[in-house]
């Protein structure tokens, strides 16, 4: 979240991507930073996914991530 906030301050469009398990925590951190990111939440968990599963997750989230970047 800190990197996303700093990049946005520099005028670099970003998208914040996290698994849905961290939605409340990322909202709290964004509030603490005084930042309104354009979050994209994906399925949880991520760390145990195969390469093929990660590719499928990325494909599913791609259009939302792209829209988030454009919106920022």
N, C-alpha and C positions, 0 to 999 in steps of 0.2 A: 504494500500500500504506500509506503514512503517513497519508493521509486516512482510509482505511478503519479503521485502528487508532485514530486519534483519535476518530472518530465512535463507534466501539464503546465507547471509554472513557467517552464522554458518555451511554451508554445508548441510542444510536441504532442500530437493527439495520441491517446492511449486507450486501451481497454483493460480493465481489471478482470482477470479470470481466476476463479477458485471453485472448489467443489462446494456443493450445496450445504455440506456439513458446517462450513465456516461462514455462512451468510450473516448470522447474528454478530460474530466476532468482527467481521470485516466492516459491517455497518457501524459498530461501536468505534472501531479504529478510525474510520473515515470521519465520524463525528468529532472525535478527539483531535484530529488533524485539521478540522474545519474545511474538509474537502468533500466534494460530491462526485465520486467516480461514476462511470457508466459500467456497472458490474455485469459480468456474464457468469452464471453459475452452472456448473456441469455436474454430472453424476459423481457420487462418492462411493467407494474410495478410488483414488487414482493410482497410488503407488504400486499396487499389485497387478496392474493391467498389463496384458501382452501388447506387443507393438501393434498388432492388428486391432485390438480393442481400443488402443489410444488413437489410432488413425480413424476409426469409426466415431469415437467421441469428438475428435477435432472436426471431422466432416460435418457432424450434426451441429456443432457450435459455430462453424465458420461464418455463416451469414449474420448471426447475432453479434459476433465479435466485430465483423466488418462494419455493421450498422453502429455499434458502440463507438468505434473509432471515428466514424464520420460525425456522429453526434457530439463528440468531445471537441 
